[in-house]
Amino acid sequence: MLERGDFACGTSSRSTKLVHGGVRYLEQGRIGLVRESLRERATLLANAPGLVHPIRFVVPAHSRWERAKLRLGLRLYDRLAPMHSRDALGRQVTLPPSRTLTAADAVAVWPGLAAAELSGAVTFSDAQFDDARLAVALARRIRSLGGVTLNYAEVVAVDGDKTGRIVGVQVVDRDPARAARRVRFHAVRASVVVDATGAFTEFARRRVALSRGSHVVLGPEFVRSDHALLIPRTEDGRVLFAIPWYGRLLVGTTDLTSDVAEREPRMSEAELSYLLAHIAPYLHREPKRTDVESAWTGLRALLAGDGGPTSRLSREHGVLETRAGLLSVVGGKWTTYRATAEDVVSRAAEAGGLPPAPSRTASIQLDGDDVSADSTSRDWIRRMVREDSARCVADVLARRSRLLFLDARAAESRSREVAEVLAGELGLTSAWVDEQVREFGRLAAGYLPPGITGTDDAS
Ligand SMILES: Cc1cc2nc3c(=O)[nH]c(=O)nc-3n(C[C@H](O)[C@H](O)[C@H](O)COP(=O)(O)OP(=O)(O)OC[C@H]3O[C@@H](n4cnc5c(N)ncnc54)[C@H](O)[C@@H]3O)c2cc1C
């Protein structure tokens, strides 16, 4: 597995962090996708209890009709989910079913709701996870099973034989912890190559529709409930979530057609205003842009459709043989990553002439790291370098700790300390430390909302 940046540096660290069937896909009649997602939710809850956990949602209803409709839909959601799953120790993992609430009970659950405007609410169960940490845990597990995972290994070309069939790739080492030197190409031979580059695919470009999705993170003052809030339809017909995450409130997302696959897309002014304005009626006070502690954007790579809005495009995955010996994976969701991988690996085995073998991944355990989200102790950073391939400040502060995604200013203020520990561990100079601090400062500035600048603590 070759990754040009760090594990999960693309879309996979910028999701809404839900392992979910997707209530809105039910409304769109995508029963197959919902059923598969709920099955994978049960598998993940059982296999990765340190990284995935149940969360309860509340959905406000503004009329009796809306409440009845929600109740019916969420009963169906309950019924599509496997009743129980078992974790590695054989313990049963059961999610409580959906429930109707009166207006007064709804306000008790989510104090920002105004009882006067409510007919009641419905609560239901889903699951939440830490996306980047799950990716890092997956890489660790792959290595423990004898696989090879390399971050900072960019595929720059594919090699073909005389017939045009792909027989391998050319890789360039982009390790940020090495001094600048001549670029060297390494050839990797393979019977089949899988292009799983998401929004950045070059081979399946015409089959991909890009959609931007942005989130803002509000400080602890805005967390007044252990429930998450789902607003099923904003005035312009979109879904909005407000989810407690590591003691802060994650609000998102937008869904806007995009043309460019940027590596670090930035939230626009319009997206920021949209998110703050639409969540304001559900909070104890109106959030201002200075209340935003982090703001980030991801790019969905969806299976292209007939040109309608991206919010209506399917979240199912597709596996396309874009050239002989090359499979491109397009679309999909984090929730169904394992099922997608199972499908891709079976297709790759077939394309590479290997005998079919049943997948074992549904029962492979993934160990979670039970440190808090902003943990950056020196010993912990050293462990991230030795065991989890951290090579630069962003690897530590964005993906192994989630501090950049939670509080960009706090992350920036820790960058020198993190760079110094990394330099000690990797044998690097003070000039490297200074360059890392500058580079991380530029990155962190992009995680502040438009119009807001960070501190100069780190410079
Ligand atoms: C705003 C938003 C919210 C979402 N919320 C959810 C959610 O709550 N639940 C859910 O289930 N799903 C969610 N999704 C969907 C989910 O995040 C994506 O389906 C998933 O992360 C896509 O993973 P990926 O590996 O295909 O793409 P990516 O994570 O982008 O990975 C592709 C990788 O390929 C690497 N790469 C590119 N070119 C090369 C090269 N030449 N050589 C080597 N490496 C290369 C990139 O660096 C990148 O890391 C959300 C998506 C968005 C945008």
The ligand as an SDF file (V2000), in Angstrom:
LIG
                    3D

 53 58  0  0  0  0  0  0  0  0999 V2000
  -17.2300   16.1380    4.0100 C   0  0  0  0  0  0  0  0  0  0  0  0
  -17.2820   14.6380    3.9940 C   0  0  0  0  0  0  0  0  0  0  0  0
  -17.9170   13.9580    5.0060 C   0  0  0  0  0  0  0  0  0  0  0  0
  -17.9600   12.5500    4.9860 C   0  0  0  0  0  0  0  0  0  0  0  0
  -18.5230   11.9200    6.0390 N   0  0  0  0  0  0  0  0  0  0  0  0
  -18.5670   10.5740    6.0440 C   0  0  0  0  0  0  0  0  0  0  0  0
  -19.0960    9.8940    7.1780 C   0  0  0  0  0  0  0  0  0  0  0  0
  -19.4660   10.4950    8.1780 O   0  0  0  0  0  0  0  0  0  0  0  0
  -19.1490    8.5460    7.1160 N   0  0  0  0  0  0  0  0  0  0  0  0
  -18.7140    7.8480    6.0290 C   0  0  0  0  0  0  0  0  0  0  0  0
  -18.8430    6.6240    6.0420 O   0  0  0  0  0  0  0  0  0  0  0  0
  -18.1600    8.4580    4.9710 N   0  0  0  0  0  0  0  0  0  0  0  0
  -18.0720    9.8070    4.9590 C   0  0  0  0  0  0  0  0  0  0  0  0
  -17.5000   10.4520    3.9060 N   0  0  0  0  0  0  0  0  0  0  0  0
  -16.9240    9.6710    2.8220 C   0  0  0  0  0  0  0  0  0  0  0  0
  -15.5270    9.1500    3.1720 C   0  0  0  0  0  0  0  0  0  0  0  0
  -14.8020   10.1000    3.8930 O   0  0  0  0  0  0  0  0  0  0  0  0
  -14.7880    8.7820    1.8880 C   0  0  0  0  0  0  0  0  0  0  0  0
  -15.5710    7.8660    1.1640 O   0  0  0  0  0  0  0  0  0  0  0  0
  -13.4430    8.1500    2.1440 C   0  0  0  0  0  0  0  0  0  0  0  0
  -12.6780    8.8470    3.0840 O   0  0  0  0  0  0  0  0  0  0  0  0
  -12.6930    8.0510    0.8260 C   0  0  0  0  0  0  0  0  0  0  0  0
  -11.5050    7.3730    1.0440 O   0  0  0  0  0  0  0  0  0  0  0  0
  -10.4900    7.1530   -0.1350 P   0  0  0  0  0  0  0  0  0  0  0  0
   -9.4070    6.2790    0.4140 O   0  0  0  0  0  0  0  0  0  0  0  0
  -11.1930    6.7000   -1.3580 O   0  0  0  0  0  0  0  0  0  0  0  0
   -9.9330    8.6070   -0.4850 O   0  0  0  0  0  0  0  0  0  0  0  0
   -8.8030    9.4320    0.2530 P   0  0  0  0  0  0  0  0  0  0  0  0
   -8.9340    9.3580    1.7270 O   0  0  0  0  0  0  0  0  0  0  0  0
   -8.7460   10.7850   -0.3570 O   0  0  0  0  0  0  0  0  0  0  0  0
   -7.4780    8.6290   -0.0930 O   0  0  0  0  0  0  0  0  0  0  0  0
   -6.8610    8.6880   -1.3410 C   0  0  0  0  0  0  0  0  0  0  0  0
   -5.3720    8.7720   -1.0680 C   0  0  0  0  0  0  0  0  0  0  0  0
   -4.6420    8.5670   -2.2710 O   0  0  0  0  0  0  0  0  0  0  0  0
   -3.4340    9.2690   -2.1180 C   0  0  0  0  0  0  0  0  0  0  0  0
   -2.8420    9.4480   -3.4420 N   0  0  0  0  0  0  0  0  0  0  0  0
   -3.2800   10.2160   -4.4590 C   0  0  0  0  0  0  0  0  0  0  0  0
   -2.4650   10.1060   -5.5360 N   0  0  0  0  0  0  0  0  0  0  0  0
   -1.4750    9.2500   -5.1770 C   0  0  0  0  0  0  0  0  0  0  0  0
   -0.3130    8.7450   -5.8370 C   0  0  0  0  0  0  0  0  0  0  0  0
   -0.0240    9.1000   -7.0800 N   0  0  0  0  0  0  0  0  0  0  0  0
    0.4940    7.8900   -5.1700 N   0  0  0  0  0  0  0  0  0  0  0  0
    0.2030    7.4950   -3.9000 C   0  0  0  0  0  0  0  0  0  0  0  0
   -0.8860    7.9590   -3.2100 N   0  0  0  0  0  0  0  0  0  0  0  0
   -1.7060    8.8110   -3.8490 C   0  0  0  0  0  0  0  0  0  0  0  0
   -3.8660   10.5890   -1.4810 C   0  0  0  0  0  0  0  0  0  0  0  0
   -2.7790   11.2260   -0.8460 O   0  0  0  0  0  0  0  0  0  0  0  0
   -4.9590   10.1440   -0.5300 C   0  0  0  0  0  0  0  0  0  0  0  0
   -4.4980   10.0120    0.8030 O   0  0  0  0  0  0  0  0  0  0  0  0
  -17.4020   11.8410    3.9080 C   0  0  0  0  0  0  0  0  0  0  0  0
  -16.7740   12.5380    2.8760 C   0  0  0  0  0  0  0  0  0  0  0  0
  -16.6780   13.9290    2.9260 C   0  0  0  0  0  0  0  0  0  0  0  0
  -15.9540   14.6690    1.8550 C   0  0  0  0  0  0  0  0  0  0  0  0
  1  2  1  0
  2  3  1  0
  2 52  2  0
  3  4  2  0
  4  5  1  0
  4 50  1  0
  5  6  2  0
  6  7  1  0
  6 13  1  0
  7  8  2  0
  7  9  1  0
  9 10  1  0
 10 11  2  0
 10 12  1  0
 12 13  2  0
 13 14  1  0
 14 15  1  0
 14 50  1  0
 15 16  1  0
 16 17  1  0
 16 18  1  0
 18 19  1  0
 18 20  1  0
 20 21  1  0
 20 22  1  0
 22 23  1  0
 23 24  1  0
 24 25  2  0
 24 26  1  0
 24 27  1  0
 27 28  1  0
 28 29  2  0
 28 30  1  0
 28 31  1  0
 31 32  1  0
 32 33  1  0
 33 34  1  0
 33 48  1  0
 34 35  1  0
 35 36  1  0
 35 46  1  0
 36 37  1  0
 36 45  1  0
 37 38  2  0
 38 39  1  0
 39 40  1  0
 39 45  2  0
 40 41  1  0
 40 42  2  0
 42 43  1  0
 43 44  2  0
 44 45  1  0
 46 47  1  0
 46 48  1  0
 48 49  1  0
 50 51  2  0
 51 52  1  0
 52 53  1  0
M  END
$$$$
